[in-house]
Amino acid sequence: MAATPETPAIRPFMVEIPVGELTELRERIMHTRWPDKETATDQSQGPQLATIQELARYWAEEYDWRRCEARLNSFPQFITEIDGLDIHFVHVRSKHEEALPLVVLHGWPGSIIEQLKLIEPLTDPTAHGGTAADAFHVVIPSMPGYGFSGKPTATGWGPDRIGRAYVQLMKRLGYDAFAAQGGDWGAIIADVMAAESPQGLLGIHTNLAGTVPAEIDRLFQQNIVGAADALGSLPSDLPAEERRACEQLDFLWQHVAMFLLLGSRPQALTALADSPVGLATFVLDHDPKSMALISRAFAGRPEGLTRDDVLDNITLFWLTNTAVSAGRLYAENRFSFLGVKGVTIPVAVSVFPDEVYQPPRSWAERAYPNLIHYNRLDRGGHFAAWEQPQLLVEEVRTGLRSLRS
């Protein structure tokens, strides 16, 4: 596309990391100064020393970034300026011209690497167990401050502004009607986008649904430091499924210290830009189920995620020096993470059993009056696109099927 004052150019992009940066990375890993071993016998104090030392050994001695770089470069990548900031994105059109355009949104501490496994089955369903009627044109943007997108130099890039930038991106690519899919921050951005009901957004699919009723959401956020008895303050007649979700929220909100730090003092995390092993340790500690999954991978028992999967994502953070710029999104956010956003357009919800909370159908029906799909899966966790891409692809196909003309 030719650039005009109204429509900036869409520029092709290739990943080309200088060899010197990869050499420096290995040297930094090998010169890590290690802390003492944890005093707990489990992961209650964070990633265990043995896990991180094996991660570092593999990272320095065996890991090959060039493999990941070639994988990224096997897909068409572009950069375009939106609202004064460069946005990097992958754009793969299906060979099926009636495909539904879909913008797929990643979260933290993720990147577009999380969604690469979705591209081929979504764009070429006939080669991956589907039919031509299941095809999508796929757009995967890197969030501002992440990966190869620009880093904001001033405040103001919260989920609402990011969502509006993505709507503009889809229209710039010629998609007047499209759907959105997201997990983690991607789910929040999709919710906020949908609440604004921009012209052209047909509906969304989410694997971290914003369904928590306002009164319950406030109760557990006020209980972050454990000063109040949130569970004891719940109505006595709460249905069992809703009470179980509240128990998950109670655990979540009392174990969010790293997110509070990101949201209040992101610049205090300068060490993450200086130590690759420090960066890896911090981002691994997202939630207990994911950390356990990753720990098993480095212990030689991969289940969904491999060692290379994990290090591809961490290495991208390191090479782009985006640990702090990405974390600032927590400081920019003004929306409830899991609360109701006021979405009225069609919504499809997938619930994975190892997610940080499992929204009950009753909450989903109240939060999304135009709920078109709700399904509970038998496996998978917070990083569903990464861990269980086949399951998520089928959920996206099924969940958004009714949006096709």
Protein Blocks (a to p, Z undefined) as FASTA:
>chain_A
ZZdfklccdddddddddfklmmmmmmmmmmpccddddfbfbfknopcfklmmmmmmmmmm
mpcfklmmmmmmmpccddddeehiacdddddddfblkbccddddddddddfklmmmmmmm
mmmmmlnopafklpccddddddehiajbccdfbehiafklmmmmmmmmmmmnopabdcdd
dehjllmmmmmmmmnopghiabdcdfbdcfbcfklmmmmmmmmnopacfklmpcfklcfk
lmmmmmmmmmmmmmmmmmmmmmmmmmlmmmmmmmmklmmmmmmmmbfklmmmmmmmmnop
aghiafklmmmmmmmmmmnopmlmmmmmmmmpccdfklcehiabdcdddddfkbmbdcdf
klmmmmmmmbcbdcddfbdcfklmlmmmmlmmmmmmmmmmmmpZZ
